[in-house]
Amino acid sequence: NGQGLYFFENLSIQSDVPSSGNGIYVSNKANVSIDGYYISTVHSGISIYAYGSSISLSLHNGVINPLSNSQNAIYAYNIDTLDVENFSYTYSGYQYQNPI
């Protein structure tokens, strides 16, 4: 959250503890680039959540493997740009939400 440029490489977020919340949260005037990511959680929130003004989000070479059937993979609302390349989403059970 906040004005700035943020770059992450080979980011891994994993949790088998049930909770609410999001894996990654981006908001308000942030320029975020993630190259290489793996997110696998039981959270009932969203794996990658982006919301707010003046946001640029770049997601490359990522895998999202939710362990909860109520988890969205990517939620992007009211942002300036979203660039997704080489994205993989896997979930073997019934899914309440859409991946993106």
Residue frames as a rotation matrix with the C-alpha (Angstrom) as fourth column:
ASN 1
0.587 0.810 0.000 0.00
0.810 -0.587 0.000 0.00
0.000 0.000 -1.000 0.00
GLY 2
0.515 -0.347 -0.784 1.44
0.120 -0.876 0.466 3.32
-0.849 -0.334 -0.409 -0.97
GLN 3
0.905 -0.180 -0.386 3.31
-0.426 -0.418 -0.802 5.07
-0.018 0.890 -0.455 -3.71
GLY 4
0.015 -0.974 0.226 6.32
-0.745 0.140 0.652 3.21
-0.667 -0.178 -0.723 -4.99
LEU 5
0.315 -0.072 -0.946 7.80
-0.781 0.547 -0.301 0.52
0.539 0.834 0.116 -7.19
TYR 6
0.146 -0.183 0.972 7.93
-0.762 0.606 0.228 -3.01
-0.630 -0.775 -0.051 -5.76
PHE 7
0.197 -0.161 -0.967 9.58
-0.800 0.544 -0.254 -6.02
0.567 0.823 -0.021 -7.43
PHE 8
0.233 -0.093 0.968 9.47
-0.703 0.672 0.233 -9.61
-0.673 -0.734 0.091 -6.18
GLU 9
-0.010 -0.297 -0.955 11.16
-0.854 0.499 -0.146 -12.64
0.520 0.814 -0.258 -7.71
ASN 10
-0.415 -0.097 -0.905 10.47
0.052 0.990 -0.130 -16.30
0.908 -0.101 -0.406 -6.90
LEU 11
-0.559 0.350 0.752 7.90
-0.808 -0.432 -0.400 -15.46
0.185 -0.831 0.525 -4.24
SER 12
-0.518 0.388 -0.762 6.31
0.206 0.922 0.329 -18.37
0.830 0.014 -0.557 -2.34
ILE 13
-0.506 0.475 0.720 3.32
-0.855 -0.390 -0.343 -18.08
0.119 -0.789 0.603 -0.01
GLN 14
-0.328 0.345 -0.879 2.15
-0.038 0.925 0.377 -21.33
0.944 0.157 -0.290 1.57
SER 15
-0.713 0.157 0.684 -0.11
-0.701 -0.128 -0.701 -22.09
-0.022 -0.979 0.201 4.50
ASP 16
-0.568 0.562 -0.601 -2.23
0.173 0.795 0.581 -25.05
0.805 0.226 -0.549 5.54
VAL 17
-0.803 0.301 -0.514 -3.80
0.501 -0.126 -0.856 -23.16
-0.323 -0.945 -0.050 8.46
PRO 18
-0.071 0.852 0.518 -7.44
0.901 -0.167 0.399 -22.19
0.427 0.496 -0.756 7.77
SER 19
-0.424 -0.011 -0.906 -7.97
0.548 -0.800 -0.247 -18.44
-0.722 -0.600 0.345 8.10
SER 20
0.768 0.577 0.278 -9.44
0.593 -0.478 -0.648 -15.47
-0.241 0.662 -0.710 6.32
GLY 21
0.293 -0.669 -0.683 -7.32
-0.195 -0.742 0.642 -13.00
-0.936 -0.055 -0.347 4.41
ASN 22
0.971 -0.014 -0.239 -5.40
-0.239 -0.011 -0.971 -12.65
0.011 1.000 -0.014 1.19
GLY 23
0.545 -0.831 0.109 -2.06
0.820 0.556 0.140 -13.99
-0.177 0.013 0.984 0.02
ILE 24
-0.701 -0.706 0.104 -0.95
0.707 -0.668 0.233 -10.72
-0.095 0.237 0.967 -1.64
TYR 25
0.478 0.845 -0.241 -2.73
0.807 -0.530 -0.259 -7.39
-0.347 -0.071 -0.935 -1.24
VAL 26
-0.690 -0.662 0.293 -1.89
0.722 -0.610 0.325 -4.42
-0.037 0.436 0.899 -3.49
SER 27
0.455 0.890 -0.026 -3.54
0.887 -0.456 -0.072 -1.01
-0.076 0.010 -0.997 -3.14
ASN 28
0.922 0.222 -0.319 -3.25
0.255 -0.965 0.065 2.72
-0.293 -0.141 -0.946 -3.80
LYS 29
0.812 -0.529 -0.245 -0.56
-0.583 -0.717 -0.383 4.06
0.027 0.454 -0.890 -6.11
ALA 30
0.155 -0.768 0.621 1.61
-0.371 0.537 0.758 0.95
-0.916 -0.348 -0.201 -6.15
ASN 31
0.469 -0.161 -0.868 3.52
-0.842 0.217 -0.495 -0.37
0.268 0.963 -0.034 -9.15
VAL 32
0.167 -0.309 0.936 4.09
-0.637 0.691 0.342 -4.06
-0.753 -0.653 -0.082 -8.41
SER 33
0.307 -0.162 -0.938 5.89
-0.815 0.464 -0.346 -6.67
0.492 0.871 0.010 -10.49
ILE 34
0.233 -0.198 0.952 6.15
-0.642 0.705 0.303 -10.33
-0.731 -0.681 0.037 -9.47
ASP 35
0.246 -0.250 -0.937 8.20
-0.852 0.405 -0.332 -12.73
0.463 0.879 -0.114 -11.59
GLY 36
-0.448 -0.308 -0.839 7.93
-0.006 0.940 -0.342 -16.31
0.894 -0.148 -0.423 -10.42
TYR 37
-0.508 0.326 0.797 5.37
-0.858 -0.277 -0.433 -16.97
0.079 -0.904 0.420 -7.71
TYR 38
-0.543 0.390 -0.744 3.70
0.220 0.921 0.323 -19.92
0.811 0.011 -0.585 -6.01
ILE 39
-0.583 0.448 0.677 0.67
-0.798 -0.472 -0.375 -19.41
0.151 -0.759 0.633 -3.77
SER 40
-0.274 0.498 -0.823 -0.97
0.103 0.866 0.490 -22.31
0.956 0.049 -0.288 -1.98
THR 41
-0.925 -0.001 0.379 -3.12
-0.359 -0.316 -0.878 -21.51
0.121 -0.949 0.292 1.05
VAL 42
-0.557 0.788 -0.264 -6.30
0.812 0.584 0.029 -22.54
0.177 -0.198 -0.964 2.84
HIS 43
-0.869 0.186 -0.457 -7.31
0.041 -0.896 -0.442 -18.88
-0.492 -0.403 0.771 3.21
SER 44
-0.032 0.935 0.354 -10.92
0.859 0.207 -0.468 -18.05
-0.511 0.289 -0.810 2.44
GLY 45
0.283 0.066 -0.957 -9.83
-0.142 -0.984 -0.109 -14.77
-0.949 0.166 -0.269 0.88
ILE 46
0.995 0.033 -0.098 -8.12
-0.097 -0.031 -0.995 -14.13
-0.036 0.999 -0.028 -2.44
SER 47
0.478 -0.873 0.093 -4.66
0.855 0.487 0.177 -15.29
-0.200 -0.005 0.980 -3.52
ILE 48
-0.750 -0.657 0.075 -3.80
0.655 -0.722 0.224 -11.97
-0.093 0.217 0.972 -5.20
TYR 49
0.379 0.906 -0.188 -6.03
0.901 -0.407 -0.148 -8.97
-0.211 -0.113 -0.971 -4.44
ALA 50
-0.793 -0.604 0.085 -5.50
0.604 -0.759 0.244 -5.62
-0.083 0.245 0.966 -6.19
TYR 51
0.320 0.935 0.154 -7.81
0.920 -0.345 0.186 -2.70
0.227 0.082 -0.971 -5.56
GLY 52
0.284 -0.119 -0.951 -7.43
0.520 -0.814 0.257 1.06
-0.805 -0.568 -0.169 -5.68
SER 53
0.979 0.128 -0.157 -6.34
-0.033 -0.666 -0.745 3.97
-0.200 0.735 -0.648 -7.78
SER 54
0.542 -0.796 -0.269 -3.14
-0.813 -0.416 -0.409 4.27
0.213 0.441 -0.872 -9.81
ILE 55
0.244 -0.434 0.867 -2.13
-0.419 0.759 0.498 0.61
-0.875 -0.485 0.003 -9.58
SER 56
0.338 -0.241 -0.910 -0.04
-0.863 0.306 -0.402 -1.26
0.375 0.921 -0.105 -12.11
LEU 57
0.291 -0.157 0.944 0.30
-0.600 0.738 0.308 -5.00
-0.745 -0.656 0.120 -11.50
SER 58
0.195 -0.339 -0.920 2.49
-0.876 0.362 -0.319 -7.38
0.441 0.868 -0.227 -13.49
LEU 59
0.336 0.003 0.942 2.34
-0.624 0.750 0.220 -11.11
-0.706 -0.661 0.254 -12.76
HIS 60
0.288 -0.327 -0.900 4.67
-0.860 0.325 -0.393 -13.45
0.421 0.887 -0.187 -14.67
ASN 61
-0.317 -0.506 -0.802 5.40
-0.283 0.858 -0.429 -17.17
0.905 0.091 -0.415 -14.36
GLY 62
-0.587 0.152 0.795 3.04
-0.809 -0.141 -0.571 -17.98
0.026 -0.978 0.206 -11.53
VAL 63
-0.531 0.460 -0.712 1.20
0.208 0.885 0.417 -20.93
0.822 0.073 -0.565 -10.05
ILE 64
-0.468 0.486 0.738 -1.80
-0.876 -0.365 -0.315 -20.64
0.116 -0.794 0.597 -7.77
ASN 65
-0.513 0.247 -0.822 -2.91
0.090 0.968 0.235 -23.85
0.854 0.046 -0.519 -6.11
PRO 66
-0.239 0.459 0.856 -5.69
-0.864 -0.502 0.028 -23.03
0.443 -0.733 0.517 -3.63
LEU 67
-0.913 -0.057 -0.403 -6.44
0.125 0.903 -0.411 -25.48
0.387 -0.426 -0.818 -0.86
SER 68
-0.599 0.770 -0.220 -9.86
0.114 -0.189 -0.975 -23.92
-0.793 -0.609 0.026 -0.24
ASN 69
-0.450 0.491 0.746 -12.91
0.891 0.301 0.339 -24.13
-0.058 0.818 -0.573 -2.48
SER 70
0.667 0.730 -0.146 -13.92
0.721 -0.683 -0.118 -20.53
-0.186 -0.027 -0.982 -1.73
GLN 71
0.084 -0.752 -0.654 -10.70
0.243 -0.621 0.745 -18.82
-0.966 -0.222 0.130 -2.77
ASN 72
0.991 0.131 -0.018 -10.38
0.028 -0.344 -0.939 -16.66
-0.129 0.930 -0.345 -5.89
ALA 73
0.286 -0.939 0.189 -7.00
0.957 0.292 0.003 -16.71
-0.058 0.180 0.982 -7.60
ILE 74
-0.829 -0.557 0.049 -6.79
0.558 -0.820 0.124 -13.09
-0.029 0.130 0.991 -8.80
TYR 75
0.407 0.908 -0.098 -9.15
0.901 -0.417 -0.124 -10.23
-0.154 -0.038 -0.987 -8.05
ALA 76
-0.774 -0.630 -0.059 -8.32
0.596 -0.757 0.267 -6.92
-0.213 0.172 0.962 -9.74
TYR 77
0.312 0.942 0.124 -10.76
0.950 -0.311 -0.025 -4.02
0.015 0.126 -0.992 -9.49
ASN 78
0.978 0.210 -0.008 -10.46
0.210 -0.977 -0.034 -0.37
-0.015 0.032 -0.999 -10.50
ILE 79
0.211 -0.963 -0.165 -6.75
0.293 -0.098 0.951 -0.62
-0.933 -0.249 0.262 -11.32
ASP 80
0.270 -0.165 -0.949 -4.89
-0.717 -0.692 -0.084 0.97
-0.643 0.702 -0.305 -14.23
THR 81
0.140 -0.280 -0.950 -3.09
-0.861 0.439 -0.256 -2.04
0.488 0.854 -0.180 -15.71
LEU 82
0.399 -0.057 0.915 -2.90
-0.527 0.802 0.280 -5.79
-0.750 -0.594 0.290 -15.19
ASP 83
0.182 -0.453 -0.873 -0.39
-0.899 0.282 -0.334 -7.90
0.398 0.846 -0.356 -17.10
VAL 84
0.368 -0.010 0.930 -0.51
-0.562 0.794 0.231 -11.69
-0.741 -0.607 0.287 -16.58
GLU 85
0.244 -0.361 -0.900 1.80
-0.859 0.350 -0.374 -14.12
0.450 0.864 -0.225 -18.40
ASN 86
-0.399 -0.434 -0.808 2.38
-0.181 0.901 -0.395 -17.86
0.899 -0.011 -0.438 -17.93
PHE 87
-0.406 0.402 0.821 -0.29
-0.914 -0.203 -0.352 -18.29
0.025 -0.893 0.450 -15.29
SER 88
-0.546 0.242 -0.802 -1.34
-0.009 0.956 0.294 -21.69
0.838 0.167 -0.520 -13.96
TYR 89
-0.324 0.554 0.767 -4.31
-0.944 -0.238 -0.227 -22.33
0.057 -0.798 0.601 -11.68
THR 90
-0.546 0.138 -0.826 -5.11
-0.090 0.971 0.222 -25.74
0.833 0.196 -0.518 -10.29
TYR 91
-0.559 0.421 0.714 -7.89
-0.778 0.031 -0.627 -26.91
-0.287 -0.906 0.310 -8.01
SER 92
-0.942 0.062 -0.330 -9.34
-0.112 0.869 0.481 -30.39
0.316 0.490 -0.812 -8.15
GLY 93
-0.637 0.741 -0.212 -12.55
0.656 0.376 -0.655 -29.93
-0.406 -0.556 -0.726 -6.14
TYR 94
0.294 0.831 0.471 -15.70
0.928 -0.367 0.067 -27.90
0.229 0.418 -0.879 -6.64
GLN 95
-0.784 -0.619 -0.058 -14.88
0.621 -0.776 -0.114 -24.22
0.025 -0.125 0.992 -7.05
TYR 96
0.161 0.870 -0.465 -17.32
0.820 -0.381 -0.429 -21.54
-0.550 -0.312 -0.775 -5.79
GLN 97
0.501 -0.073 -0.862 -15.47
-0.193 -0.981 -0.029 -18.69
-0.844 0.180 -0.506 -7.49
ASN 98
0.960 -0.228 0.162 -13.76
0.199 0.150 -0.968 -18.06
0.197 0.962 0.190 -10.80
PRO 99
0.232 -0.955 -0.186 -9.96
0.970 0.214 0.114 -18.07
-0.069 -0.207 0.976 -11.03
ILE 100
-0.848 -0.529 -0.036 -9.78
0.522 -0.844 0.122 -14.48
-0.095 0.085 0.992 -12.32
